[in-house]
Amino acid sequence: MAVKGDTGRVEVTDLDADPLRQLSAWLDEARAAGQPLPEAMTIATATSDGVPSARLVMLRGLQGGLAFFTDCDSGKGAELAANPRAAAVLHWLAPVHRQVRVTGPAERVSEDEAGQYWSARAPAVRLSAAASRQSRVLASRAALEAQVRDIARRHPGGAGLPRPPRWGGFRLLPSHVEFWQESPDGLHDRIRYRQQGIGWITERLSP
Ligand SMILES: Cc1cc2nc3c(=O)[nH]c(=O)nc-3n(C[C@H](O)[C@H](O)[C@H](O)COP(=O)(O)O)c2cc1C
């Protein structure tokens, strides 16, 4: 795949036939360009009556979709349980000047996958995740720290701390993926993949 610079142009023929492979290639290029947190992505969800909310998470895998890990009882988890659709945005600054947008249904990752990710986390991070009921109102920071100390007493250093059942992940299964490349003259390139059957239709959108 051609690497596009500041004044690069993106043609459909430059892009991989598979949008997840294409996203992986752009991520590699963002990493190589020294972008801070290239895997940071905004995930938007909505309540069942359509009230949206968005927040950053880390993209942790591209096998079959965009995987991220979280407390599934959180605000986003509750919204995805009621309305299992999401939108994601990744953005890379200069010299990359690119954006990728993804929409589609979202599903929970398997228990196995959640377990593997949990095991790979640093013990201190596991302790914090076990103590925190993400998105719930806290009486104080001290109350949360007391909860961490309490769990740490029972699991010194976080060793052997089991994954709370609420702690897992979601996979956004893309039905639309758009690759956007900035052009200094404002004539930005936008190539959208639209799922059709088991394949993809690619089309150019006006900037
Ligand atoms: C750069 C960055 C990365 C983050 N990564 C995650 C993540 O991978 N998983 C997560 O649950 N929260 C992550 N957060 C925190 C979320 O943005 C958010 O505060 C939290 O998930 C609660 O969101 P909710 O109440 O909408 O569920 C991250 C925040 C930032 C700024």
The ligand as an SDF file (V2000), in Angstrom:
LIG
                    3D

 31 33  0  0  0  0  0  0  0  0999 V2000
   -6.8470    7.8390   26.2520 C   0  0  0  0  0  0  0  0  0  0  0  0
   -7.9320    7.1530   27.0620 C   0  0  0  0  0  0  0  0  0  0  0  0
   -8.0650    5.7800   26.9800 C   0  0  0  0  0  0  0  0  0  0  0  0
   -9.0640    5.1260   27.7080 C   0  0  0  0  0  0  0  0  0  0  0  0
   -9.2000    3.7750   27.5780 N   0  0  0  0  0  0  0  0  0  0  0  0
  -10.2210    3.1500   28.2000 C   0  0  0  0  0  0  0  0  0  0  0  0
  -10.4480    1.7480   27.9620 C   0  0  0  0  0  0  0  0  0  0  0  0
   -9.7390    1.0800   27.1890 O   0  0  0  0  0  0  0  0  0  0  0  0
  -11.4830    1.1540   28.6200 N   0  0  0  0  0  0  0  0  0  0  0  0
  -12.2970    1.8700   29.4620 C   0  0  0  0  0  0  0  0  0  0  0  0
  -13.2120    1.2810   30.0350 O   0  0  0  0  0  0  0  0  0  0  0  0
  -12.1290    3.1880   29.6820 N   0  0  0  0  0  0  0  0  0  0  0  0
  -11.1110    3.8540   29.0680 C   0  0  0  0  0  0  0  0  0  0  0  0
  -10.9380    5.2000   29.2520 N   0  0  0  0  0  0  0  0  0  0  0  0
  -11.8800    5.9200   30.1420 C   0  0  0  0  0  0  0  0  0  0  0  0
  -13.1730    6.2330   29.3380 C   0  0  0  0  0  0  0  0  0  0  0  0
  -12.9650    7.3440   28.4780 O   0  0  0  0  0  0  0  0  0  0  0  0
  -14.3960    6.4960   30.2350 C   0  0  0  0  0  0  0  0  0  0  0  0
  -14.0910    7.4940   31.1900 O   0  0  0  0  0  0  0  0  0  0  0  0
  -14.8640    5.2580   30.9800 C   0  0  0  0  0  0  0  0  0  0  0  0
  -14.7430    4.0900   30.1750 O   0  0  0  0  0  0  0  0  0  0  0  0
  -16.3140    5.4020   31.4470 C   0  0  0  0  0  0  0  0  0  0  0  0
  -17.1380    5.6510   30.3370 O   0  0  0  0  0  0  0  0  0  0  0  0
  -18.7240    5.3880   30.3740 P   0  0  0  0  0  0  0  0  0  0  0  0
  -19.2480    5.9820   31.6690 O   0  0  0  0  0  0  0  0  0  0  0  0
  -19.2440    6.0890   29.1690 O   0  0  0  0  0  0  0  0  0  0  0  0
  -18.9260    3.9080   30.3190 O   0  0  0  0  0  0  0  0  0  0  0  0
   -9.9320    5.8690   28.5560 C   0  0  0  0  0  0  0  0  0  0  0  0
   -9.7740    7.2720   28.6350 C   0  0  0  0  0  0  0  0  0  0  0  0
   -8.7950    7.8920   27.9010 C   0  0  0  0  0  0  0  0  0  0  0  0
   -8.6770    9.3960   27.9920 C   0  0  0  0  0  0  0  0  0  0  0  0
  1  2  1  0
  2  3  1  0
  2 30  2  0
  3  4  2  0
  4  5  1  0
  4 28  1  0
  5  6  2  0
  6  7  1  0
  6 13  1  0
  7  8  2  0
  7  9  1  0
  9 10  1  0
 10 11  2  0
 10 12  1  0
 12 13  2  0
 13 14  1  0
 14 15  1  0
 14 28  1  0
 15 16  1  0
 16 17  1  0
 16 18  1  0
 18 19  1  0
 18 20  1  0
 20 21  1  0
 20 22  1  0
 22 23  1  0
 23 24  1  0
 24 25  2  0
 24 26  1  0
 24 27  1  0
 28 29  2  0
 29 30  1  0
 30 31  1  0
M  END
$$$$
